[in-house]
Amino acid sequence: LASTTKPACFLYVAQTVENDAPAEEAGKAIRHYTKPRSCKFCSNTTAAAAAKNQHYERCGAGCPYVDEEGAQFGALDVAYAVVCIGDTNLLLDRQTTTAKDCNAAGQKLDKALGVLGGTCLIERCEANEAEGLELAIDPWTERFAAALKAKYAS
């Protein structure tokens, strides 16, 4: 990520399993993006930005959040999209829950990517396996393709 100089777009698919936890395969990536980071030059932190529900605020030095590998966030032209997959059948209150209630891992990832300075290409897709994933994913895929074409077509 840190070495790219051209605009990039990443598609993340995050499944939420029981207790609002990500599936094992996605857990490491979600923990990477949600861990607290600080600006090298001021007191801005990703945790403070997340608490205010906003993107990071840049200081005069550009406020690059830096992780232990030296990757800087917010300085890149990175767009992203998130597909959340959950199942209300795994929740205790199955009668009144919706896709928003069973997709905590993807929601958390979407918020973290925004706080780090990524540009959300399209609103996240929240699919509920109990209702049928295709009901949410198929129309979202068409909107995603149109958004990609609009942003990157020459």
C-alpha positions in Angstrom: 0.0 0.0 0.0 2.7 2.5 0.9 4.6 2.1 -2.3 1.8 2.8 -4.7 1.9 6.1 -6.5 -1.2 5.5 -8.7 -4.8 5.7 -7.5 -5.9 2.3 -6.2 -9.2 0.8 -5.1 -9.5 -2.1 -2.7 -12.6 -4.3 -2.2 -12.9 -5.8 1.2 -15.4 -8.6 2.1 -15.9 -9.1 5.8 -18.1 -11.8 7.3 -19.4 -11.4 10.8 -19.9 -14.6 12.8 -21.2 -15.0 16.3 -20.9 -12.2 18.9 -20.1 -9.5 16.4 -16.7 -11.1 15.7 -15.1 -11.3 12.2 -14.6 -14.7 10.6 -11.1 -16.0 11.5 -9.7 -15.2 8.0 -10.8 -11.6 8.2 -9.9 -11.0 11.9 -6.2 -10.2 11.3 -6.9 -7.7 8.6 -9.6 -5.9 10.6 -7.4 -5.8 13.7 -4.6 -4.3 11.5 -6.8 -1.5 10.2 -8.5 -0.7 13.5 -5.5 -0.6 15.8 -4.7 2.9 17.2 -2.2 5.0 15.3 -0.7 8.4 16.1 0.7 11.2 14.0 4.5 11.5 14.2 4.2 15.3 14.5 1.2 16.1 16.6 -1.3 14.6 19.0 -3.8 13.4 16.5 -4.7 9.8 16.8 -7.0 7.4 14.8 -8.8 6.6 18.1 -9.7 10.3 18.6 -10.9 10.6 15.0 -13.0 7.4 15.3 -14.6 8.6 18.6 -15.7 11.8 16.8 -16.9 9.7 13.9 -14.8 11.6 11.3 -11.8 11.2 9.1 -8.4 12.0 10.6 -7.5 15.7 10.9 -4.3 16.8 9.3 -1.8 18.9 11.2 0.6 21.3 9.5 3.1 18.4 8.9 0.5 16.4 7.0 -0.4 14.2 9.9 0.7 10.9 8.4 -0.4 8.0 10.6 2.4 5.5 10.5 2.3 1.9 11.4 5.2 -0.3 12.6 6.1 -1.2 9.0 6.4 2.5 8.1 3.3 2.6 5.9 1.7 6.0 5.9 -2.1 6.3 5.6 -4.0 9.3 4.3 -1.2 10.4 2.0 -2.3 8.0 -0.7 -5.1 8.2 -3.3 -6.8 5.0 -2.1 -10.5 4.2 -2.6 -12.2 1.3 -1.0 -15.5 -0.6 -0.9 -16.7 -3.0 1.8 -19.1 -5.9 1.5 -20.5 -7.1 4.8 -21.8 -10.6 5.1 -23.7 -11.6 8.2 -26.6 -13.9 9.3 -29.4 -12.8 11.6 -30.0 -16.5 12.4 -26.9 -16.3 14.6 -28.4 -13.5 16.7 -30.5 -14.1 19.8 -33.3 -11.9 18.7 -34.0 -13.2 15.2 -37.5 -11.8 14.8 -36.6 -8.1 14.7 -33.0 -8.0 13.5 -31.9 -6.8 10.0 -28.7 -6.9 8.0 -27.4 -3.8 9.9 -27.5 -5.8 13.1 -25.5 -8.8 11.9 -22.6 -7.0 10.1 -20.6 -5.5 12.8 -17.2 -6.7 11.5 -17.7 -5.0 8.1 -19.1 -1.9 9.7 -16.0 -1.6 12.0 -13.7 -2.1 9.0 -15.5 0.5 6.9 -15.3 3.1 9.7 -11.6 2.3 10.3 -10.7 2.7 6.6 -12.4 6.1 6.6 -10.7 7.3 9.7 -7.3 6.3 8.1 -8.1 8.6 5.2 -9.4 6.2 2.6 -12.1 7.4 0.2 -15.2 5.3 0.2 -16.0 4.6 -3.4 -19.6 3.4 -2.7 -21.7 2.8 0.4 -21.0 -0.5 2.0 -23.1 -3.5 1.1 -24.8 -5.2 4.1 -26.0 -8.7 3.2 -28.0 -11.0 5.4 -27.6 -14.7 4.7 -30.9 -15.4 6.3 -32.7 -13.4 3.6 -30.4 -14.4 0.8 -27.1 -12.8 0.1 -28.0 -12.1 -3.6 -30.8 -9.7 -2.6 -28.2 -7.2 -1.3 -25.0 -8.2 -3.2 -26.4 -8.4 -6.8 -27.7 -4.8 -7.0 -24.7 -3.5 -5.1 -22.3 -5.2 -7.5 -24.0 -3.2 -10.4 -23.5 0.1 -8.5 -20.0 -0.9 -7.6 -19.1 -1.6 -11.3 -20.6 1.8 -12.3 -18.7 3.6 -9.6 -15.4 1.9 -10.7 -16.0 2.9 -14.3 -16.9 6.5 -13.3 -13.7 6.9 -11.2 -11.2 5.0 -13.3 -12.4 5.1 -16.9 -10.1 7.0 -19.2 
